[in-house]
């Protein structure tokens, strides 16, 4: 026989001690005569009287009168905690399926109706059926999740096939005001973009975001110390919002969004079924219009609508949006190779050469590449590259000898002319002549480099003089200029060399040879 409620047990004992018949007691307590007789028998066996029962808790009375029914499963009962956990962790399971599994192993077990009734009794006894009433603070919590259902409704512009649409759902706790956006997948970048678009749509920021324990949000589920995805944490810091994931297998923790999902699956997804769109932008535009209409529908059990409660209560409580919009960042870890350039998306970005063999973290956005050391300190910042040379180098990251060689490698005709000009006018003239004498300037680059490096050994003055002599000789080559410098010919002035031969009496004139 099923357990009689403790309050009825106490009343049966009271009326029994006052001398009422079983029929009278049954009529007063509103139960069967056989039930009254069973309770009286159990109380006699346990020597339980009214004054003692009135001082006991409901749990104590149940354990005393029904020891086989309360706290201990019957022999033919399944493991109700396991049944309950499986139902909570998998939305696609139901009692019918679990009962069929149970009967496959217990052919003489409970019927389906008794199976369901016993499960309901277990939930009632353990408090699993009740929910805790909560007063939600206006504008405090934003509950986010992906819908379980998807739709094949977006036409691929290339293949003409229907692409699957996944639906992101966000709901404010007090007003249940919804936000819905469709995406081609559930990857991290879409998850973050959905949050940014949602906050812009709401026009403010809540104090707390409550996600499910999906991998795009939480890398290590834990009630006390969850590990939040790095990029998701960046978003939370940018908007100064806390991320408090719901407990594992506890959908009641995010009841607002779960209820909204059920509501939207009926009134939005069913409405979208059969429709086709040529882009996700067109699909989301349609969703926006539908959500506006749905949000204005009156509540069934409270005054107003989602729209009116949002405008009156939730929206004024939201904090202002930051001046800058969050930009998605991808994080990857790399070990610095010998060329001190770390790779991201087929491009290589320099770090200080001292970090060779060390681990660094690349924070990549659409515009920048930020590189952090093991202490989370920035060591390099580059503009992200999508085209052009694959190596992006900051010259300050190079050792001195690489820096010098890099400068040389980067020189063109203009660079060599500017270098020569800094030495002197004659040097500039010689280098300019050397460059312009070639059909392709690059052919003269090494000769120019050799000539200009002579300034390091001989000084600017001597090199400038040597170039002047080479110009006068109409031979502005590397070998000519270096020979002049080696032989010290640059020290002999042109005026001295070109002096006329002095007259002397022993010298014969031209007339002597007539």
C-alpha positions as CSV (number, residue, x, y, z in Angstrom):
1,X,0.0,0.0,0.0
2,X,1.2,3.5,-0.8
3,X,2.5,5.7,2.0
4,X,-0.1,7.8,3.7
5,X,0.8,11.4,4.2
6,X,2.1,12.1,7.8
7,X,-0.5,14.8,8.4
8,X,-3.3,12.2,7.8
9,X,-1.5,9.7,10.0
10,X,-1.6,12.1,12.9
11,X,-5.2,12.9,12.3
12,X,-6.2,9.3,12.1
13,X,-4.4,8.7,15.5
14,X,-6.2,11.6,17.1
15,X,-9.6,10.5,16.0
16,X,-8.9,6.9,16.9
17,X,-8.0,7.9,20.4
18,X,-11.2,9.9,20.7
19,X,-13.2,6.7,19.8
20,X,-14.4,7.4,16.3
21,X,-15.1,4.5,14.0
22,X,-13.1,3.7,11.0
23,X,-15.9,4.8,8.7
24,X,-16.2,8.1,10.4
25,X,-12.4,8.6,10.4
26,X,-12.2,7.8,6.7
27,X,-15.0,10.3,5.9
28,X,-13.2,13.0,7.9
29,X,-9.7,12.3,6.6
30,X,-11.0,11.8,3.0
31,X,-9.4,8.4,2.4
32,X,-10.6,4.8,2.2
33,X,-11.7,2.7,5.2
34,X,-9.0,0.1,4.4
35,X,-6.4,2.9,4.5
36,X,-7.5,3.9,8.0
37,X,-7.3,0.2,9.1
38,X,-3.8,-0.1,7.6
39,X,-2.5,3.0,9.4
40,X,-4.0,1.9,12.8
41,X,-2.4,-1.5,12.4
42,X,1.0,0.0,11.6
43,X,0.8,2.4,14.5
44,X,-0.1,-0.5,16.9
45,X,2.9,-2.5,15.7
46,X,5.2,0.5,16.2
47,X,3.5,1.5,19.5
48,X,3.0,5.0,17.9
49,X,0.4,7.2,19.7
50,X,-1.0,10.6,18.9
51,X,1.0,12.7,21.4
52,X,4.3,11.1,20.1
53,X,3.4,11.4,16.4
54,X,2.5,15.1,16.8
55,X,6.1,15.8,17.9
56,X,7.8,13.8,15.1
57,X,8.8,15.2,11.6
58,X,7.2,13.9,8.5
59,X,10.3,12.0,7.5
60,X,10.5,10.3,10.9
61,X,6.9,9.1,10.6
62,X,7.4,7.8,7.1
63,X,10.5,5.9,8.1
64,X,8.8,4.4,11.1
65,X,5.6,3.3,9.4
66,X,6.9,2.5,5.9
67,X,10.5,1.4,6.3
68,X,10.4,-0.6,3.0
69,X,9.0,2.2,1.0
70,X,10.9,5.2,2.3
71,X,14.7,5.5,1.9
72,X,15.1,1.9,0.7
73,X,14.2,0.9,-2.8
74,X,12.0,-2.1,-3.3
75,X,13.4,-5.3,-4.8
76,X,11.8,-4.7,-8.2
77,X,12.6,-1.0,-8.3
78,X,15.2,0.3,-10.8
79,X,18.0,2.7,-9.6
80,X,15.9,5.9,-9.5
81,X,18.9,8.3,-9.0
82,X,20.5,6.9,-12.2
83,X,17.2,7.1,-14.0
84,X,16.9,10.7,-12.9
85,X,20.4,11.7,-13.9
86,X,20.1,10.2,-17.4
87,X,16.9,12.1,-17.9
88,X,18.5,15.4,-16.9
89,X,21.7,14.9,-18.9
90,X,20.0,13.9,-22.2
91,X,17.0,15.8,-23.4
92,X,16.2,13.2,-26.0
93,X,15.6,10.4,-23.4
94,X,12.2,9.9,-21.9
95,X,10.6,7.5,-19.3
96,X,9.2,5.3,-22.1
97,X,12.6,4.5,-23.5
98,X,14.2,4.0,-20.0
99,X,11.3,1.7,-19.0
100,X,11.8,-0.4,-22.1
101,X,15.5,-0.8,-21.2
102,X,14.4,-1.8,-17.7
103,X,11.9,-4.4,-18.9
104,X,14.5,-5.9,-21.3
105,X,16.5,-6.9,-18.2
106,X,13.5,-7.5,-15.9
107,X,10.8,-9.2,-17.8
108,X,8.6,-9.6,-14.7
109,X,9.3,-6.0,-13.5
110,X,7.1,-3.0,-13.1
111,X,4.5,-2.1,-15.7
112,X,4.9,1.2,-17.4
113,X,2.3,2.9,-15.4
114,X,3.7,1.7,-12.1
115,X,7.2,2.6,-13.3
116,X,6.1,6.2,-13.9
117,X,4.2,6.3,-10.6
118,X,7.2,5.0,-8.6
119,X,9.5,7.5,-10.3
120,X,7.1,10.3,-9.4
121,X,6.9,9.1,-5.8
122,X,10.7,9.0,-5.6
123,X,11.0,12.5,-6.9
124,X,8.5,13.7,-4.4
125,X,10.2,12.0,-1.5
126,X,13.6,13.3,-2.4
127,X,12.5,16.8,-3.3
128,X,13.5,16.5,-6.9
129,X,10.1,17.7,-8.2
130,X,10.1,21.1,-6.4
131,X,11.7,24.2,-7.6
132,X,13.1,27.1,-5.7
133,X,11.3,30.4,-6.2
134,X,13.8,33.2,-7.1
135,X,13.4,37.0,-7.3
136,X,15.6,38.0,-10.2
137,X,17.3,41.4,-10.0
138,X,16.4,43.6,-12.9
139,X,19.1,43.8,-15.6
140,X,21.4,41.5,-13.6
141,X,21.5,38.2,-15.5
142,X,21.6,37.3,-19.2
143,X,21.1,33.6,-19.8
144,X,22.7,32.3,-23.1
145,X,22.6,29.0,-24.9
146,X,22.2,27.3,-28.3
147,X,18.9,25.9,-29.4
148,X,18.8,22.2,-29.7
149,X,16.9,22.3,-32.9
150,X,18.3,23.4,-36.3
151,X,16.9,24.3,-39.7
152,X,18.1,23.6,-43.2
153,X,16.9,26.9,-44.6
154,X,19.8,28.9,-46.1
155,X,20.6,28.4,-49.8
156,X,24.3,28.1,-50.7
157,X,25.0,30.6,-53.4
158,X,27.6,28.3,-55.1
159,X,26.1,24.8,-54.8
160,X,22.4,25.7,-54.4
161,X,22.2,23.2,-51.4
162,X,20.5,24.1,-48.2
163,X,22.8,25.0,-45.4
164,X,22.0,24.3,-41.7
165,X,21.3,27.2,-39.4
166,X,22.1,27.1,-35.7
167,X,20.3,29.5,-33.4
168,X,21.9,31.4,-30.5
169,X,19.4,32.4,-27.8
170,X,19.8,35.0,-25.0
171,X,17.2,35.9,-22.4
172,X,17.1,38.5,-19.6
173,X,16.2,37.1,-16.3
174,X,13.3,39.4,-15.2
175,X,11.5,40.2,-18.4
176,X,12.4,37.1,-20.4
177,X,13.1,39.4,-23.3
178,X,14.7,37.3,-26.0
179,X,17.5,37.7,-28.5
180,X,17.9,35.2,-31.3
181,X,20.5,35.0,-34.1
182,X,21.3,32.3,-36.7
183,X,24.8,31.2,-37.6
184,X,26.2,28.5,-40.0
185,X,28.0,26.8,-37.1
186,X,28.6,26.9,-33.3
187,X,32.3,27.7,-33.3
188,X,33.9,30.1,-30.9
189,X,34.0,33.1,-33.2
190,X,30.2,32.8,-33.8
191,X,29.6,32.4,-30.1
192,X,31.5,35.6,-29.2
193,X,30.0,37.6,-32.2
194,X,26.5,36.6,-31.0
195,X,27.3,38.1,-27.5
196,X,28.5,41.3,-29.1
197,X,25.5,41.6,-31.3
198,X,23.1,40.7,-28.4
199,X,24.5,43.4,-26.1
200,X,24.3,46.0,-28.9
201,X,20.7,44.9,-29.5
202,X,19.8,45.3,-25.8
203,X,21.6,48.6,-25.6
204,X,23.4,47.8,-22.4
205,X,25.4,45.3,-20.3
206,X,24.1,43.0,-17.5
207,X,26.2,42.2,-14.4
208,X,26.3,38.5,-15.0
209,X,26.2,36.2,-18.1
210,X,25.0,32.6,-17.4
211,X,26.1,30.2,-20.1
212,X,25.7,26.4,-20.4
213,X,28.9,24.4,-19.9
214,X,29.5,24.2,-23.7
215,X,33.1,24.0,-24.9
216,X,33.0,27.4,-26.6
217,X,32.4,28.9,-23.2
218,X,33.9,26.6,-20.5
219,X,37.1,24.5,-21.0
220,X,36.8,22.8,-17.5
221,X,33.4,22.6,-15.9
222,X,33.4,23.2,-12.2
223,X,30.8,24.8,-9.9
224,X,33.4,26.4,-7.7
225,X,36.3,27.1,-10.1
226,X,35.3,26.8,-13.7
227,X,37.9,27.3,-16.4
228,X,36.5,29.9,-18.9
229,X,37.7,30.0,-22.5
230,X,40.4,32.6,-22.9
231,X,38.7,34.5,-25.7
232,X,35.4,34.4,-23.7
233,X,37.2,35.7,-20.7
234,X,38.6,38.6,-22.8
235,X,35.0,39.4,-23.8
236,X,33.9,39.4,-20.2
237,X,36.8,41.7,-19.2
238,X,36.0,44.1,-22.1
239,X,32.4,44.5,-21.0
240,X,33.2,44.2,-17.3
241,X,30.7,41.4,-16.8
242,X,30.9,38.2,-14.7
243,X,30.6,34.7,-16.3
244,X,28.9,32.2,-14.0
245,X,28.1,29.0,-15.8
246,X,25.1,26.9,-14.7
247,X,25.7,23.7,-12.8
248,X,26.2,20.6,-14.8
249,X,23.0,18.8,-15.6
250,X,21.0,21.4,-13.7
251,X,18.8,23.1,-16.3
252,X,16.8,24.8,-13.6
253,X,19.8,27.1,-13.1
254,X,19.1,28.6,-16.4
255,X,15.4,28.2,-16.5
256,X,14.7,31.6,-18.2
257,X,16.6,30.6,-21.3
258,X,15.4,27.0,-21.3
259,X,11.8,28.3,-21.1
260,X,12.5,30.8,-23.9
261,X,14.0,28.1,-26.1
262,X,10.9,26.0,-25.7
263,X,8.7,29.0,-26.4
264,X,10.8,30.0,-29.4
265,X,10.9,26.5,-30.9
266,X,7.1,26.7,-31.0
267,X,6.5,30.2,-32.1
268,X,9.7,31.0,-34.1
269,X,11.1,27.8,-35.5
270,X,7.8,26.4,-36.5
271,X,7.0,29.7,-38.2
272,X,10.3,29.5,-40.1
273,X,9.9,25.9,-41.2
274,X,9.4,25.6,-45.0
275,X,10.9,29.0,-45.6
276,X,14.2,29.5,-47.5
277,X,16.7,32.3,-47.5
278,X,19.6,33.3,-49.7
279,X,21.8,34.5,-46.9
280,X,22.1,34.4,-43.1
281,X,21.7,38.2,-43.2
282,X,18.2,37.7,-44.7
283,X,17.3,35.0,-42.2
284,X,18.4,37.1,-39.3
285,X,16.4,40.1,-40.6
286,X,13.3,37.9,-40.7
287,X,14.1,36.6,-37.2
288,X,14.3,40.2,-35.8
289,X,10.9,41.1,-37.2
290,X,9.3,38.0,-35.8
291,X,10.9,38.5,-32.3
292,X,9.6,42.0,-32.2
293,X,6.1,40.8,-32.8
294,X,6.4,37.9,-30.3
295,X,7.9,40.1,-27.6
296,X,4.8,42.3,-27.7
297,X,2.4,39.5,-27.0
298,X,0.9,39.7,-23.5
299,X,2.1,37.3,-20.8
300,X,-0.4,34.6,-19.8
301,X,0.2,34.7,-16.1
302,X,1.5,38.2,-15.4
303,X,0.8,41.7,-16.5
304,X,2.4,43.3,-19.6
305,X,4.6,41.7,-22.2
306,X,8.2,40.9,-22.6
307,X,8.7,44.1,-24.5
308,X,7.0,46.3,-21.9
309,X,8.7,44.7,-18.9
310,X,12.1,45.0,-20.6
311,X,11.6,48.7,-21.3
312,X,10.3,49.4,-17.8
313,X,12.5,47.2,-15.6
314,X,15.4,45.5,-17.3
315,X,16.7,48.1,-19.7
316,X,17.0,50.9,-17.2
317,X,19.1,48.6,-15.0
318,X,21.6,47.7,-17.7
319,X,25.0,49.3,-17.5
320,X,26.1,51.4,-20.5
321,X,28.0,49.8,-23.4
322,X,31.8,50.5,-23.5
323,X,33.0,53.1,-26.0
324,X,34.8,50.5,-28.1
325,X,33.3,47.2,-29.4
326,X,34.9,44.0,-28.4
327,X,37.1,42.4,-31.1
328,X,37.4,38.7,-31.2
329,X,40.9,37.3,-30.4
330,X,42.3,33.9,-31.1
331,X,44.9,32.4,-28.8
332,X,47.6,30.0,-29.8
333,X,50.9,28.9,-28.2
334,X,54.1,28.7,-30.1
335,X,57.8,28.0,-29.3
336,X,60.2,30.6,-30.7
337,X,62.3,29.1,-33.5
338,X,65.9,30.0,-34.4
339,X,64.8,32.7,-36.8
340,X,62.8,34.3,-33.9
341,X,59.6,34.5,-36.0
342,X,56.4,32.7,-34.8
343,X,53.8,31.5,-37.2
344,X,50.1,32.4,-37.3
345,X,47.8,31.6,-40.3
346,X,50.8,31.1,-42.7
347,X,52.5,34.4,-41.8
348,X,55.5,34.8,-39.5
349,X,55.9,37.6,-36.9
350,X,59.1,38.5,-35.1
351,X,59.7,38.5,-31.4
352,X,62.9,39.7,-29.5
353,X,65.7,37.3,-30.5
354,X,66.4,36.7,-26.8
355,X,63.2,34.6,-26.6
356,X,64.6,31.8,-28.7
357,X,63.3,28.4,-27.6
358,X,60.8,30.0,-25.1
359,X,57.0,29.5,-25.2
360,X,55.0,32.5,-26.2
361,X,51.2,33.1,-26.7
362,X,49.9,34.7,-29.8
363,X,46.7,36.8,-29.4
364,X,45.4,37.3,-32.9
365,X,42.6,39.7,-33.8
366,X,41.3,40.8,-37.3
367,X,43.8,43.7,-37.2
368,X,46.7,42.9,-34.9
369,X,49.0,40.2,-33.7
370,X,50.0,40.6,-30.1
371,X,52.6,38.2,-28.7
372,X,52.9,37.6,-24.9
373,X,55.6,35.9,-22.9
374,X,55.2,33.3,-20.2
375,X,54.4,36.0,-17.7
376,X,51.5,37.3,-19.9
377,X,53.5,40.4,-20.8
378,X,53.5,41.9,-24.2
379,X,56.8,41.4,-26.1
380,X,55.7,42.2,-29.6
381,X,52.9,43.9,-31.5
382,X,52.4,43.7,-35.3
383,X,49.7,44.6,-37.7
384,X,48.1,41.4,-39.0
385,X,49.0,40.6,-42.6
386,X,46.8,38.8,-45.1
387,X,48.8,39.5,-48.3
388,X,52.4,40.4,-49.1
389,X,55.7,39.0,-47.7
390,X,55.2,36.1,-45.3
391,X,57.8,37.4,-42.8
392,X,56.9,40.5,-40.7
393,X,60.0,41.8,-38.9
394,X,60.6,44.5,-36.4
395,X,64.3,45.5,-36.8
396,X,64.5,46.1,-33.0
397,X,64.0,42.4,-32.4
398,X,67.2,41.5,-34.3
399,X,70.7,41.0,-32.9
400,X,73.1,43.8,-34.0
401,X,74.7,41.9,-36.8
402,X,71.3,40.9,-38.3
403,X,70.1,44.5,-37.9
404,X,73.1,45.8,-40.0
405,X,72.6,43.2,-42.7
406,X,68.9,43.8,-42.7
407,X,69.4,47.5,-43.4
408,X,71.8,46.7,-46.2
409,X,69.3,44.1,-47.7
410,X,66.6,46.7,-47.7
411,X,68.6,49.4,-49.6
412,X,67.5,50.3,-53.1
413,X,68.9,52.9,-55.5
414,X,67.4,55.8,-53.5
415,X,68.8,54.4,-50.3
416,X,72.4,54.1,-51.8
417,X,72.1,57.7,-53.1
418,X,71.0,59.0,-49.7
419,X,73.9,57.1,-48.0
420,X,76.4,58.6,-50.5
421,X,75.0,62.1,-50.0
422,X,75.6,61.9,-46.3
423,X,79.3,61.3,-47.1
424,X,79.8,64.0,-49.6
425,X,78.9,65.6,-53.0
426,X,81.6,63.8,-55.0
427,X,80.6,60.4,-53.5
428,X,77.0,61.1,-54.4
429,X,78.0,61.9,-58.0
430,X,80.1,58.7,-58.3
431,X,77.3,56.5,-56.9
432,X,74.7,58.2,-59.0
433,X,76.9,57.7,-62.1
434,X,77.4,54.0,-61.2
435,X,73.7,53.3,-60.7
436,X,72.5,55.1,-63.9
437,X,75.2,53.4,-66.0
438,X,73.4,50.1,-65.5
439,X,70.3,49.0,-67.4
440,X,69.1,47.5,-64.1
441,X,70.1,49.4,-60.9
442,X,70.4,46.2,-58.9
443,X,73.5,45.2,-60.9
444,X,75.4,48.1,-59.3
445,X,74.2,47.5,-55.7
446,X,77.2,45.4,-54.6
447,X,79.7,47.9,-56.1
448,X,77.9,50.8,-54.4
449,X,78.0,48.9,-51.1
450,X,81.8,48.2,-51.4
451,X,82.5,51.9,-52.3
452,X,80.4,53.3,-49.4
453,X,81.9,50.9,-46.9
454,X,85.3,52.4,-47.6
455,X,84.2,55.4,-45.5
456,X,84.4,53.1,-42.4
457,X,88.1,52.5,-43.1
458,X,89.3,55.7,-44.7
459,X,86.8,58.3,-43.5
460,X,84.4,60.5,-45.4
461,X,86.9,63.0,-46.5
462,X,89.3,60.6,-48.2
463,X,86.4,58.7,-49.9
464,X,84.9,61.9,-51.2
465,X,88.4,62.9,-52.6
466,X,88.9,59.5,-54.2
467,X,85.5,59.7,-55.9
468,X,86.4,63.2,-57.2
469,X,89.6,61.7,-58.8
470,X,87.6,58.8,-60.2
471,X,85.1,61.2,-61.8
472,X,88.0,63.2,-63.4
473,X,89.4,59.9,-64.7
474,X,85.9,59.0,-66.0
475,X,86.2,55.7,-64.2
476,X,83.7,55.5,-61.3
477,X,84.2,51.8,-60.6
478,X,84.8,50.0,-57.3
479,X,88.3,48.8,-58.3
480,X,89.3,52.4,-59.4
481,X,88.2,54.0,-56.2
482,X,89.7,51.4,-53.9
483,X,93.0,51.6,-55.8
484,X,93.1,55.3,-55.4
485,X,92.5,55.0,-51.7
486,X,95.1,52.1,-51.2
487,X,97.8,54.1,-53.0
488,X,97.0,57.3,-51.3
489,X,96.3,59.0,-54.6
490,X,93.3,60.8,-53.1
491,X,95.8,62.8,-51.0
492,X,97.3,64.4,-54.2
493,X,95.2,67.3,-55.3
494,X,94.1,67.5,-58.9
495,X,95.6,71.0,-59.2
496,X,99.0,69.8,-58.1
497,X,99.0,66.9,-60.5
498,X,98.1,69.0,-63.5
499,X,100.7,71.8,-63.1
500,X,102.7,72.6,-66.4
501,X,106.3,71.5,-66.7
502,X,108.7,74.2,-65.6
503,X,111.2,75.8,-68.1
504,X,114.9,74.9,-67.9
505,X,117.9,75.7,-70.0
506,X,118.8,72.0,-70.4
507,X,115.5,71.2,-71.7
508,X,115.1,71.1,-75.5
509,X,112.2,72.8,-77.0
510,X,110.1,71.5,-79.8
511,X,112.2,73.4,-82.3
512,X,115.1,71.1,-81.7
513,X,113.3,68.3,-83.4
514,X,112.5,70.1,-86.6
